[in-house]
Amino acid sequence: MELTLLGTGAPEGLPRPSCPCAACATARGPWARAATALLVDDALLLDLTPGAVFAAARAGRSLGAVRQVLLTHPHDGPAVELPATLPPAGRVPDGQVLTLISGHRVRAVPMDAPGTGYEVSSPEGERLLYLPPGGAPSGLDGRAERPYDLVVCDVVGRPDAVARLRAVGGVGPATEVIAVHLDHDAPPGAALERLLAAAGARAVPDGTTLVVGEYPVVPDVPRRVLVTGGARSGKSLEAERRLETFPEVVYVATGGRREGDPEWAARVGLHRERRPGAWRTEETCEVAELLGADGPPLLVDCLSLWLTDAMDRVDAWEDVRWREGGEATLRARVAELVAAVRATRRQVVLVTNEVGAGVVPATPAGRRFRDELGRLNAAVAAECEEVLLVVAGQVVVLRG
């Protein structure tokens, strides 16, 4: 089964007409995207978009053999340049199956938002799933019969759709996930590739033809990632985005609770509201123990608070205690954590603070913390496949 993506953008396309934003200004050449439409084996057209005839011609395809046109979401109407021989567009009621004269079977998949998803099976048995913009499958209670060969969906806007499919086995290790309905809220260029690769997905230019069922080169998701940056740089948000497409994540909060500190409670509350409801929170500094156990991915936020706790335990702030065994004890605890990062089999994203580029602390204790955090960050970074620096919400790849 061959799938040609006539467009991969949001319904208004990218760039949006008359939109002055930076994302639209840079959406030129290969980054420009028409509204998403899929052509399956030249026989089935999923979504009817302006310019579909020209898009098919540019991809070396024709709509002349199309026998069925299905819509996933409300459209303003067919484009005027469509040939008169094209069948009228329609939608299949949720749960119903449509069999085409070409031998393809199409099942309508219910969504949790307005729209319809379509599961398309070829006569040879390959299966693809196409979801509408802003939609995720609903009612996924049981395990999938087997993973889809290809899933085409709104990965940036609804990462939880991929998480739901992973939870029931609809997306497996060999499933190719293609991001479509890309709008101007998606980062441009390499930043989009990095974001999607963390989810095991990728984007392709308009006009790309894929062979469904052909073993794809699924992006390799880094097992260990360190995200560093300054205060309010966006590092925690970047770390959370990297795990949004996984059905279960353990969020390791190393800061704990601070009784009588309403400002800290407000910070914690904002972080909780931002995280998916299915994530579980562990408030602990015993990070090495979690890294050594089996389980779902971990998000550790953050190493600087972990180090604060570790220094508190040995009273490392006092010069005498530091010289009389505190330094050796702290180094041993740091070495234990670094060894656990090296040996872990879990996927883990660690967040830390970059403090070495600021003003030199005025106190010996402050300088000690700065130095020890720099050493900790360097040691953990050496064990990670990917290291990211976040500055003003923009990500710079240091490794990976």
Sine and cosine of phi, psi and omega as CSV:
sin_phi,cos_phi,sin_psi,cos_psi,sin_omega,cos_omega
0.00,0.00,0.79,-0.62,0.02,-1.00
-0.96,-0.29,0.68,-0.73,0.00,-1.00
-0.84,-0.54,0.84,-0.54,0.07,-1.00
-0.94,-0.34,0.83,-0.56,0.02,-1.00
-1.00,-0.01,0.99,-0.17,-0.01,-1.00
-0.93,0.37,-0.47,0.88,0.08,-1.00
-0.46,-0.89,0.40,-0.92,-0.02,-1.00
-0.72,-0.69,0.18,0.98,-0.08,-1.00
-0.99,-0.12,0.02,-1.00,0.08,-1.00
-0.91,0.40,0.23,-0.97,-0.03,-1.00
-0.81,0.59,-0.52,0.86,0.02,-1.00
-1.00,0.03,-0.02,1.00,0.00,-1.00
0.98,0.18,0.12,-0.99,0.02,-1.00
-0.60,-0.80,0.89,-0.46,0.14,0.99
-0.97,0.25,0.44,-0.90,0.09,-1.00
-0.95,0.31,0.61,-0.80,0.02,-1.00
-0.87,0.49,0.75,-0.66,0.09,-1.00
0.91,0.41,0.25,0.97,0.03,-1.00
-1.00,-0.01,0.82,-0.58,-0.07,-1.00
-1.00,-0.02,0.12,0.99,-0.11,-0.99
-0.92,0.38,0.31,-0.95,-0.05,-1.00
-0.90,0.43,-0.60,0.80,-0.01,-1.00
-0.90,0.44,-0.67,0.74,0.02,-1.00
-0.94,0.34,-0.55,0.83,0.00,-1.00
-0.91,0.42,-0.49,0.87,-0.02,-1.00
-0.99,-0.13,-0.05,1.00,-0.02,-1.00
-0.99,0.12,0.97,0.25,-0.02,-1.00
-0.81,-0.59,0.36,-0.93,0.03,-1.00
0.87,0.49,-0.80,-0.60,-0.04,-1.00
-0.93,0.38,-0.26,0.97,0.00,-1.00
-1.00,0.01,-0.12,0.99,0.09,-1.00
-0.98,0.20,0.66,-0.75,-0.09,-1.00
-0.67,-0.74,0.76,-0.65,0.13,-0.99
-0.99,0.17,0.24,-0.97,0.04,-1.00
-0.83,0.55,0.61,-0.79,-0.11,-0.99
-0.90,0.44,0.75,-0.66,0.12,-0.99
-0.49,-0.87,0.62,-0.78,-0.08,-1.00
-0.85,-0.52,0.72,-0.70,0.08,-1.00
-0.92,-0.39,0.87,-0.49,-0.07,-1.00
-0.95,-0.31,0.90,-0.43,0.06,-1.00
0.77,0.63,0.52,0.85,0.00,-1.00
0.85,0.52,0.16,0.99,-0.08,-1.00
-0.91,-0.40,-0.44,0.90,-0.08,-1.00
-0.79,-0.61,0.79,-0.61,0.04,-1.00
-0.93,-0.37,0.87,-0.50,0.03,-1.00
-0.97,-0.23,0.93,-0.36,-0.05,-1.00
0.99,0.17,0.73,-0.69,-0.08,-1.00
-0.95,-0.30,0.91,-0.42,-0.12,-0.99
-0.79,-0.61,0.44,-0.90,0.07,-1.00
-0.86,0.51,0.65,-0.76,0.03,-1.00
0.99,0.17,0.22,0.97,-0.06,-1.00
-0.89,0.46,-0.61,0.79,-0.02,-1.00
-0.89,0.45,-0.73,0.68,-0.01,-1.00
-0.92,0.38,-0.60,0.80,0.03,-1.00
-0.89,0.46,-0.66,0.75,0.03,-1.00
-0.90,0.43,-0.66,0.76,-0.01,-1.00
-0.90,0.43,-0.66,0.76,0.03,-1.00
-0.90,0.44,-0.49,0.87,0.01,-1.00
-1.00,0.03,0.06,1.00,-0.01,-1.00
0.98,0.22,0.43,0.90,-0.02,-1.00
-0.86,-0.52,0.22,-0.98,0.06,-1.00
-0.74,-0.67,0.55,-0.84,0.08,-1.00
-1.00,-0.04,0.10,1.00,-0.06,-1.00
-0.90,0.43,-0.45,0.89,-0.03,-1.00
-0.99,-0.12,0.07,1.00,-0.02,-1.00
-0.91,0.41,0.77,-0.63,-0.03,-1.00
-0.93,-0.36,-0.15,0.99,0.00,-1.00
-0.48,-0.88,0.72,-0.69,0.09,-1.00
-0.85,-0.52,0.86,-0.52,-0.02,-1.00
-0.85,-0.52,0.60,-0.80,0.01,-1.00
-0.96,-0.29,0.59,-0.81,0.07,-1.00
-0.98,-0.19,-0.34,0.94,-0.04,-1.00
-0.46,-0.89,0.29,-0.96,-0.04,-1.00
-0.85,0.52,0.70,-0.72,0.04,-1.00
-0.86,-0.51,0.35,-0.94,0.01,-1.00
-0.98,0.20,-0.14,0.99,0.00,-1.00
0.75,-0.67,0.30,-0.95,-0.04,-1.00
-0.93,0.37,0.51,-0.86,0.05,-1.00
-0.94,0.33,0.57,-0.82,-0.13,-0.99
-0.93,0.36,-0.38,0.92,-0.08,-1.00
-1.00,0.07,0.03,1.00,-0.01,-1.00
-0.93,0.36,0.62,-0.79,-0.01,-1.00
-0.91,0.41,0.51,-0.86,-0.03,-1.00
-0.91,0.41,-0.36,0.93,-0.03,-1.00
-0.97,0.23,-0.18,0.98,-0.03,-1.00
-0.94,0.33,0.75,-0.66,-0.02,-1.00
-0.91,0.42,0.41,-0.91,0.00,-1.00
-0.90,0.44,0.54,-0.84,-0.02,-1.00
-0.99,0.13,0.53,-0.85,0.03,-1.00
-0.44,-0.90,-0.04,-1.00,0.05,-1.00
-0.76,-0.65,0.56,-0.83,0.01,-1.00
-1.00,-0.07,0.73,-0.68,0.04,-1.00
-0.86,0.51,0.56,-0.83,-0.02,-1.00
-0.79,0.61,0.73,-0.68,0.07,-1.00
1.00,0.03,-0.30,0.95,-0.04,-1.00
-0.99,0.14,0.41,-0.91,-0.03,-1.00
-0.89,-0.45,0.72,-0.69,0.03,-1.00
-0.89,-0.45,0.80,-0.61,0.04,-1.00
-0.96,-0.28,0.83,-0.56,-0.04,-1.00
-1.00,0.00,0.36,-0.93,0.02,-1.00
-0.90,0.44,-0.37,0.93,0.04,-1.00
-0.97,0.25,-0.18,0.98,-0.02,-1.00
0.99,-0.17,-0.12,0.99,0.05,-1.00
-0.96,0.27,0.60,-0.80,0.09,-1.00
-0.93,-0.38,0.75,-0.66,-0.02,-1.00
-0.86,-0.51,0.84,-0.54,0.05,-1.00
-0.92,-0.40,0.75,-0.66,0.02,-1.00
-0.99,0.16,0.81,-0.59,-0.05,-1.00
-0.97,-0.25,0.83,-0.56,0.00,-1.00
-0.92,0.39,0.55,-0.83,-0.03,-1.00
-0.91,-0.41,0.27,-0.96,0.08,-1.00
-1.00,-0.04,0.10,1.00,0.03,-1.00
-0.63,-0.78,0.25,-0.97,0.02,-1.00
-0.81,0.58,0.77,-0.64,-0.02,-1.00
0.71,-0.70,0.12,-0.99,-0.03,-1.00
-0.72,-0.70,0.71,-0.71,0.13,-0.99
-0.99,-0.11,0.40,-0.92,-0.01,-1.00
-0.77,-0.64,0.79,-0.62,0.15,-0.99
-0.99,-0.17,0.87,-0.49,-0.06,-1.00
-0.92,-0.38,0.82,-0.58,0.04,-1.00
-0.91,-0.41,0.73,-0.68,0.01,-1.00
-0.99,0.12,0.27,-0.96,0.08,-1.00
-0.84,0.53,-0.45,0.89,0.00,-1.00
-1.00,0.05,-0.13,0.99,0.08,-1.00
0.96,-0.27,-0.09,1.00,0.06,-1.00
-0.93,0.37,0.52,-0.85,-0.06,-1.00
-0.75,-0.66,0.70,-0.71,0.14,-0.99
-0.80,-0.60,0.44,-0.90,0.04,-1.00
-0.82,-0.57,0.79,-0.61,0.01,-1.00
-0.86,-0.52,0.81,-0.59,-0.05,-1.00
-0.92,-0.40,0.51,-0.86,-0.03,-1.00
-0.97,0.25,0.21,-0.98,0.04,-1.00
-0.89,0.46,0.71,-0.70,0.05,-1.00
0.95,0.32,0.24,0.97,-0.06,-1.00
-0.89,-0.45,0.49,-0.87,0.10,-0.99
-0.71,-0.70,0.52,-0.86,-0.02,-1.00
-0.88,0.47,0.60,-0.80,0.05,-1.00
-0.92,-0.40,0.37,-0.93,0.05,-1.00
0.94,0.34,0.51,0.86,0.03,-1.00
-1.00,0.06,0.98,0.19,-0.09,-1.00
-1.00,0.00,-0.64,0.77,-0.06,-1.00
-0.98,-0.20,0.11,-0.99,0.02,-1.00
-0.96,0.30,0.60,-0.80,0.07,-1.00
-0.93,0.38,0.50,-0.87,0.02,-1.00
-0.85,0.52,-0.68,0.74,0.09,-1.00
-0.26,-0.97,0.32,-0.95,-0.01,-1.00
-0.91,0.41,0.49,-0.87,0.13,-0.99
-0.94,0.34,0.47,-0.88,0.10,-1.00
-0.97,0.25,-0.57,0.82,-0.05,-1.00
-0.54,-0.84,0.72,-0.70,0.09,-1.00
-0.84,-0.54,0.78,-0.62,-0.01,-1.00
-0.87,-0.50,0.91,-0.42,-0.13,-0.99
-0.36,-0.93,0.02,-1.00,-0.02,-1.00
-1.00,0.08,0.98,0.21,-0.09,-1.00
-0.92,0.40,-0.63,0.78,-0.05,-1.00
-0.95,0.30,-0.72,0.70,-0.04,-1.00
-0.98,0.22,-0.56,0.83,-0.03,-1.00
-0.74,-0.67,0.93,0.37,0.02,-1.00
-0.87,0.49,-0.43,0.90,0.00,-1.00
-0.92,0.39,-0.32,0.95,0.08,-1.00
-0.89,0.46,-0.68,0.73,0.05,-1.00
-0.92,0.38,-0.62,0.78,0.03,-1.00
-0.88,0.48,-0.69,0.72,0.02,-1.00
-0.88,0.47,-0.67,0.74,0.00,-1.00
-0.93,0.38,-0.61,0.80,0.06,-1.00
-0.89,0.45,-0.62,0.78,-0.07,-1.00
-0.89,0.46,-0.51,0.86,-0.04,-1.00
-0.96,-0.27,0.10,1.00,0.03,-1.00
1.00,0.07,0.18,0.98,0.05,-1.00
-0.96,0.28,-0.49,0.87,0.12,-0.99
-0.92,-0.40,0.88,-0.48,-0.01,-1.00
-0.91,-0.42,-0.07,-1.00,-0.04,-1.00
-0.86,0.51,-0.50,0.87,-0.05,-1.00
-0.98,-0.20,0.08,1.00,0.02,-1.00
-0.96,0.28,0.78,-0.62,0.08,-1.00
-1.00,0.06,0.81,-0.59,-0.01,-1.00
-0.92,-0.39,0.85,-0.53,-0.02,-1.00
-0.92,-0.39,0.78,-0.63,0.01,-1.00
-1.00,0.05,0.78,-0.63,0.06,-1.00
-0.73,-0.68,-0.15,-0.99,-0.06,-1.00
0.83,0.56,0.58,0.82,-0.07,-1.00
-0.96,0.28,0.80,-0.60,-0.09,-1.00
-0.90,-0.44,-0.08,-1.00,-0.05,-1.00
-0.98,0.21,0.04,1.00,0.16,-0.99
-1.00,0.05,-0.12,0.99,0.07,-1.00
-0.99,0.12,0.65,-0.76,0.02,-1.00
-0.91,0.41,0.48,-0.88,-0.04,-1.00
-1.00,0.09,0.34,-0.94,0.21,-0.98
0.83,0.56,-0.76,-0.65,-0.08,-1.00
-0.90,0.44,-0.50,0.86,0.01,-1.00
-0.90,0.44,-0.61,0.80,0.05,-1.00
-0.92,0.38,-0.67,0.74,0.02,-1.00
-0.87,0.50,-0.68,0.74,0.00,-1.00
-0.91,0.42,-0.69,0.72,0.01,-1.00
-0.87,0.48,-0.71,0.71,-0.04,-1.00
-0.95,0.31,-0.61,0.79,0.00,-1.00
-0.87,0.49,-0.56,0.83,0.04,-1.00
-0.90,0.43,-0.39,0.92,0.03,-1.00
-0.99,-0.11,0.04,1.00,-0.07,-1.00
0.96,0.28,0.46,0.89,-0.04,-1.00
-0.81,-0.59,0.09,-1.00,0.08,-1.00
-0.43,-0.90,0.30,-0.95,0.12,-0.99
-0.93,-0.36,0.46,-0.89,0.02,-1.00
-0.76,-0.65,0.41,-0.91,0.04,-1.00
-0.93,0.37,0.41,-0.91,0.12,-0.99
-0.82,0.57,0.63,-0.78,0.02,-1.00
1.00,-0.04,-0.04,1.00,0.00,-1.00
-0.95,0.32,0.68,-0.74,0.10,-0.99
-0.94,-0.33,0.78,-0.63,0.01,-1.00
-0.90,-0.43,0.57,-0.82,0.10,-1.00
-0.99,-0.12,0.93,-0.36,-0.04,-1.00
-0.95,0.32,0.77,-0.64,-0.01,-1.00
0.99,-0.12,-0.29,0.96,0.12,-0.99
-0.94,0.33,0.72,-0.69,-0.09,-1.00
-0.87,0.49,0.91,-0.41,-0.07,-1.00
-1.00,0.04,0.28,-0.96,0.14,-0.99
-1.00,0.03,1.00,0.01,-0.03,-1.00
-0.94,0.34,0.75,-0.66,-0.01,-1.00
-0.80,0.59,0.68,-0.73,0.00,-1.00
-0.99,0.16,0.91,-0.41,-0.01,-1.00
-0.98,0.17,0.86,-0.51,0.00,-1.00
-0.85,0.52,0.68,-0.74,-0.01,-1.00
-0.98,0.19,-0.55,0.84,-0.02,-1.00
-0.79,-0.61,0.83,-0.56,-0.01,-1.00
-0.75,-0.66,0.72,-0.69,0.12,-0.99
-0.93,-0.37,0.79,-0.61,0.03,-1.00
-0.90,-0.43,0.88,-0.48,-0.02,-1.00
-0.84,-0.55,0.31,-0.95,0.00,-1.00
0.23,-0.97,0.08,-1.00,0.01,-1.00
-0.99,0.14,-0.03,-1.00,0.01,-1.00
-0.89,0.45,0.71,-0.70,0.03,-1.00
0.84,0.55,0.51,0.86,0.00,-1.00
-0.99,0.14,-0.29,0.96,-0.08,-1.00
0.98,-0.20,0.22,0.97,-0.08,-1.00
-0.93,0.37,-0.63,0.77,0.00,-1.00
-0.92,0.39,-0.64,0.77,0.04,-1.00
-0.89,0.45,-0.66,0.75,0.04,-1.00
-0.88,0.47,-0.67,0.74,0.01,-1.00
-0.90,0.45,-0.67,0.74,-0.01,-1.00
-0.91,0.41,-0.64,0.77,0.01,-1.00
-0.87,0.50,-0.52,0.86,-0.06,-1.00
-0.94,0.34,-0.26,0.97,-0.05,-1.00
-0.87,-0.50,0.16,0.99,-0.08,-1.00
-0.91,0.41,-0.40,0.92,-0.06,-1.00
-1.00,-0.06,0.17,0.99,0.03,-1.00
-0.97,-0.24,0.68,-0.73,-0.15,-0.99
-0.94,0.34,-0.41,0.91,-0.04,-1.00
-0.62,-0.79,0.79,-0.61,0.00,-1.00
-0.67,-0.74,0.65,-0.76,0.10,-1.00
-0.98,-0.19,0.89,-0.46,0.03,-1.00
-1.00,-0.03,0.91,-0.42,-0.05,-1.00
-0.99,-0.13,0.96,-0.27,-0.01,-1.00
-1.00,-0.07,0.94,-0.34,-0.06,-1.00
-1.00,0.02,-0.08,1.00,-0.03,-1.00
-0.99,0.12,-0.40,0.92,0.00,-1.00
0.91,0.42,-0.25,-0.97,0.01,-1.00
-0.99,-0.15,0.47,-0.88,0.06,-1.00
-0.78,-0.62,0.99,-0.14,-0.05,-1.00
-0.87,0.49,0.68,-0.73,0.05,-1.00
0.98,0.22,0.24,0.97,0.00,-1.00
-0.87,-0.50,1.00,0.04,-0.06,-1.00
-0.89,0.45,-0.53,0.85,0.00,-1.00
-0.91,0.41,-0.64,0.77,0.06,-1.00
-0.91,0.40,-0.65,0.76,0.03,-1.00
-0.88,0.48,-0.61,0.79,0.02,-1.00
-0.91,0.41,-0.64,0.77,0.04,-1.00
-0.87,0.48,-0.73,0.68,-0.01,-1.00
-0.88,0.47,-0.66,0.76,0.00,-1.00
-0.88,0.47,-0.65,0.76,0.02,-1.00
-0.90,0.44,-0.65,0.76,0.04,-1.00
-0.89,0.45,-0.68,0.73,-0.02,-1.00
-0.90,0.44,-0.67,0.74,-0.01,-1.00
-0.89,0.45,-0.49,0.87,-0.04,-1.00
-0.98,0.21,-0.43,0.90,-0.08,-1.00
-0.99,0.13,0.52,-0.85,0.07,-1.00
-0.85,0.53,0.56,-0.83,-0.06,-1.00
-0.90,0.44,-0.41,0.91,-0.03,-1.00
-0.98,0.21,-0.21,0.98,-0.01,-1.00
-0.95,0.30,0.56,-0.83,0.03,-1.00
-0.95,-0.32,0.65,-0.76,-0.05,-1.00
-0.96,-0.27,0.74,-0.68,0.12,-0.99
-0.88,-0.47,0.89,-0.45,0.05,-1.00
-1.00,-0.08,0.99,-0.11,-0.10,-1.00
-0.35,-0.94,0.41,-0.91,0.15,-0.99
-0.95,-0.30,0.10,1.00,0.05,-1.00
-0.99,0.10,0.89,0.46,-0.10,-1.00
-0.94,0.33,-0.62,0.79,-0.01,-1.00
-0.86,0.51,-0.61,0.79,0.01,-1.00
-0.90,0.43,-0.67,0.74,0.03,-1.00
-0.92,0.39,-0.63,0.77,0.01,-1.00
-0.90,0.44,-0.51,0.86,-0.02,-1.00
-0.99,0.14,-0.21,0.98,-0.02,-1.00
-1.00,-0.09,0.37,-0.93,0.10,-1.00
-0.98,0.19,0.44,-0.90,0.04,-1.00
0.39,-0.92,-0.12,-0.99,-0.01,-1.00
-0.95,0.32,0.08,-1.00,0.00,-1.00
-0.85,0.53,0.48,-0.88,0.02,-1.00
-0.92,-0.39,0.62,-0.79,0.20,-0.98
-0.85,-0.52,0.92,-0.38,-0.06,-1.00
-0.98,-0.19,0.90,-0.43,-0.05,-1.00
-0.70,-0.71,0.98,-0.19,0.17,0.98
-0.56,-0.83,0.16,-0.99,-0.03,-1.00
-0.95,0.32,-0.48,0.88,0.01,-1.00
-0.92,0.39,-0.62,0.78,0.07,-1.00
-0.95,0.30,-0.56,0.83,0.10,-1.00
-0.87,0.49,-0.68,0.73,0.00,-1.00
-0.92,0.39,-0.60,0.80,0.05,-1.00
-0.86,0.52,-0.70,0.71,0.04,-1.00
-0.90,0.44,-0.69,0.72,-0.02,-1.00
-0.89,0.46,-0.62,0.79,0.02,-1.00
-0.96,0.29,-0.54,0.84,0.09,-1.00
-0.88,0.47,-0.64,0.77,-0.08,-1.00
-0.89,0.46,-0.52,0.86,-0.03,-1.00
-0.95,-0.30,0.15,0.99,-0.01,-1.00
0.79,0.61,0.74,0.67,-0.10,-1.00
-0.96,0.29,-0.10,1.00,-0.03,-1.00
-0.97,0.22,-0.37,0.93,0.00,-1.00
-1.00,-0.03,0.77,-0.64,-0.07,-1.00
-0.85,0.52,-0.67,0.75,-0.04,-1.00
-0.91,0.41,-0.74,0.67,0.00,-1.00
-0.90,0.44,-0.57,0.82,0.02,-1.00
-0.89,0.46,-0.70,0.71,-0.01,-1.00
-0.96,0.29,-0.50,0.87,-0.10,-0.99
-1.00,-0.09,0.62,0.78,0.11,-0.99
0.87,-0.48,-0.30,0.95,-0.02,-1.00
-0.89,0.45,-0.67,0.74,-0.01,-1.00
-0.89,0.45,-0.72,0.70,-0.02,-1.00
-0.90,0.43,-0.64,0.76,-0.01,-1.00
-0.92,0.40,-0.66,0.75,0.02,-1.00
-0.90,0.44,-0.71,0.71,-0.02,-1.00
-0.88,0.48,-0.58,0.82,0.03,-1.00
-0.92,0.40,-0.64,0.77,0.01,-1.00
-0.93,0.36,-0.63,0.78,0.06,-1.00
-0.90,0.44,-0.68,0.73,0.01,-1.00
-0.88,0.47,-0.59,0.81,0.05,-1.00
-0.90,0.44,-0.68,0.73,0.01,-1.00
-0.91,0.42,-0.71,0.70,-0.02,-1.00
-0.88,0.47,-0.66,0.75,0.04,-1.00
-0.90,0.44,-0.59,0.81,0.02,-1.00
-0.93,0.37,-0.62,0.78,0.08,-1.00
-0.89,0.46,-0.67,0.74,0.00,-1.00
-0.89,0.45,-0.64,0.77,-0.15,-0.99
-1.00,-0.05,-0.20,0.98,-0.13,-0.99
-0.89,0.45,0.56,-0.83,0.10,-0.99
-0.97,-0.25,-0.03,1.00,0.03,-1.00
-1.00,0.05,0.43,-0.90,0.18,-0.98
-0.97,0.23,0.72,-0.70,-0.07,-1.00
-0.60,-0.80,0.70,-0.72,0.14,-0.99
-0.89,-0.46,0.84,-0.55,-0.03,-1.00
-0.93,-0.38,0.67,-0.74,0.02,-1.00
-0.94,-0.35,0.64,-0.77,0.07,-1.00
-0.56,-0.83,0.12,-0.99,0.02,-1.00
-0.96,-0.29,0.59,-0.80,0.07,-1.00
-0.98,-0.18,0.96,-0.29,-0.11,-0.99
-0.91,-0.42,-0.08,1.00,-0.11,-0.99
-0.97,0.24,-0.19,0.98,-0.08,-1.00
-0.99,-0.16,0.08,1.00,-0.05,-1.00
-1.00,-0.08,-0.26,-0.96,0.03,-1.00
-0.92,0.39,0.63,-0.78,0.04,-1.00
-0.91,0.42,0.82,-0.57,-0.01,-1.00
-0.83,0.55,0.53,-0.85,-0.10,-1.00
-0.99,0.15,-0.29,0.96,-0.08,-1.00
-0.91,-0.41,0.44,-0.90,0.07,-1.00
-0.85,0.53,-0.63,0.78,-0.01,-1.00
-0.90,0.43,-0.66,0.75,0.03,-1.00
-0.90,0.44,-0.68,0.73,0.02,-1.00
-0.92,0.40,-0.57,0.82,0.03,-1.00
-0.90,0.43,-0.70,0.72,0.02,-1.00
-0.89,0.46,-0.70,0.71,0.02,-1.00
-0.85,0.52,-0.71,0.70,-0.04,-1.00
-0.91,0.41,-0.70,0.72,-0.04,-1.00
-0.93,0.36,-0.58,0.82,0.05,-1.00
-0.93,0.37,-0.62,0.79,0.07,-1.00
-0.88,0.48,-0.68,0.73,0.03,-1.00
-0.91,0.42,-0.67,0.74,0.00,-1.00
-0.89,0.46,-0.73,0.68,-0.01,-1.00
-0.86,0.51,-0.69,0.73,-0.01,-1.00
-0.90,0.43,-0.64,0.76,-0.02,-1.00
-0.93,0.37,-0.67,0.75,0.01,-1.00
-0.94,0.35,-0.65,0.76,0.01,-1.00
-0.86,0.51,-0.57,0.82,-0.01,-1.00
-0.91,0.42,-0.34,0.94,-0.03,-1.00
-0.99,-0.16,0.01,1.00,-0.09,-1.00
-0.97,-0.25,0.63,-0.78,0.05,-1.00
-0.94,0.33,-0.47,0.88,-0.04,-1.00
-0.69,-0.72,0.71,-0.70,0.04,-1.00
-0.77,-0.63,0.79,-0.61,-0.07,-1.00
-0.85,-0.53,0.65,-0.76,0.12,-0.99
-0.92,-0.38,0.82,-0.58,-0.01,-1.00
-0.96,-0.28,0.83,-0.56,0.01,-1.00
-0.75,-0.66,0.87,-0.50,0.01,-1.00
0.79,0.61,0.63,0.78,0.02,-1.00
0.98,0.20,-0.03,1.00,0.00,-1.00
-0.97,-0.25,0.64,-0.77,-0.12,-0.99
-0.98,-0.21,0.78,-0.63,0.10,-0.99
-0.93,-0.36,0.82,-0.57,-0.01,-1.00
-0.99,0.12,0.90,-0.44,0.03,-1.00
-1.00,-0.02,-0.50,0.87,0.05,-1.00
-0.48,-0.87,0.59,-0.81,0.08,-1.00
0.98,-0.22,0.00,0.00,0.00,0.00
